Amino acid sequence: WRDKDEICDLLEKNPPSRYTDRAILKIEEFITHLGSVREHGVAVDNRETNEDNICLAAPVFTTQQAPIGAISVSVPNLRLNEDIFTMVASKVHAASSKLSRSLGSAYYPAFKMPEYPGG
């Protein structure tokens, strides 16, 4: 939820590390990925940091509509299928939305189901 210039500045000062072959290392690709996160309201780490897990996360917002954290869940690939992915994505979004509201935030991004990345 930061602006593009701030994200680029952060990534130039702190280049991402490659944990797996799926890691997003190019700044423009990462910016595009973040656009998808904003569109869906949920981030998907598709084995970018660990080949054995997929992680789904959603932001927690303050009263100033600023993200202050996130709620995330990692699911082992062996247990993941489209139904579980759908359930976890919607539950993570709902939990972060509820926490944001309890912190006084009137803002929360709409939820649009992200694409299931497959096993």
Solvent accessible surface area in square Angstrom, and as a share of the most:
residue,aa,sasa,rsa
1,W,83,0.29
2,R,128,0.47
3,D,92,0.47
4,K,100,0.42
5,D,113,0.58
6,E,74,0.33
7,I,12,0.06
8,C,25,0.15
9,D,65,0.34
10,L,71,0.35
11,L,25,0.12
12,E,117,0.53
13,K,142,0.60
14,N,97,0.50
15,P,99,0.62
16,P,52,0.33
17,S,67,0.43
18,R,133,0.48
19,Y,148,0.56
20,T,14,0.08
21,D,128,0.66
22,R,105,0.38
23,A,16,0.13
24,I,35,0.18
25,L,60,0.30
26,K,138,0.59
27,I,46,0.23
28,E,103,0.46
29,E,89,0.40
30,F,59,0.25
31,I,27,0.14
32,T,101,0.59
33,H,45,0.20
34,L,38,0.19
35,G,33,0.32
36,S,45,0.29
37,V,14,0.08
38,R,82,0.30
39,E,91,0.41
40,H,25,0.11
41,G,0,0.00
42,V,2,0.01
43,A,29,0.22
44,V,21,0.12
45,D,32,0.16
46,N,35,0.18
47,R,18,0.07
48,E,30,0.14
49,T,79,0.46
50,N,65,0.33
51,E,88,0.39
52,D,99,0.51
53,N,42,0.21
54,I,0,0.00
55,C,31,0.19
56,L,0,0.00
57,A,21,0.16
58,A,1,0.01
59,P,12,0.08
60,V,7,0.04
61,F,0,0.00
62,T,25,0.14
63,T,76,0.44
64,Q,142,0.63
65,Q,104,0.46
66,A,45,0.35
67,P,58,0.36
68,I,107,0.54
69,G,40,0.38
70,A,66,0.51
71,I,47,0.24
72,S,64,0.41
73,V,59,0.34
74,S,69,0.44
75,V,11,0.06
76,P,56,0.35
77,N,29,0.15
78,L,180,0.90
79,R,173,0.63
80,L,15,0.08
81,N,72,0.37
82,E,104,0.47
83,D,115,0.60
84,I,56,0.28
85,F,1,0.00
86,T,56,0.33
87,M,95,0.43
88,V,16,0.09
89,A,0,0.00
90,S,44,0.28
91,K,126,0.54
92,V,4,0.02
93,H,18,0.08
94,A,58,0.45
95,A,44,0.34
96,S,0,0.00
97,S,12,0.08
98,K,138,0.58
99,L,74,0.37
100,S,0,0.00
101,R,144,0.52
102,S,84,0.54
103,L,82,0.41
104,G,45,0.43
105,S,4,0.03
106,A,112,0.87
107,Y,68,0.26
108,Y,41,0.16
109,P,13,0.08
110,A,84,0.65
111,F,69,0.29
112,K,108,0.46
113,M,69,0.31
114,P,9,0.06
115,E,153,0.69
116,Y,51,0.20
117,P,39,0.24
118,G,22,0.21
119,G,76,0.73
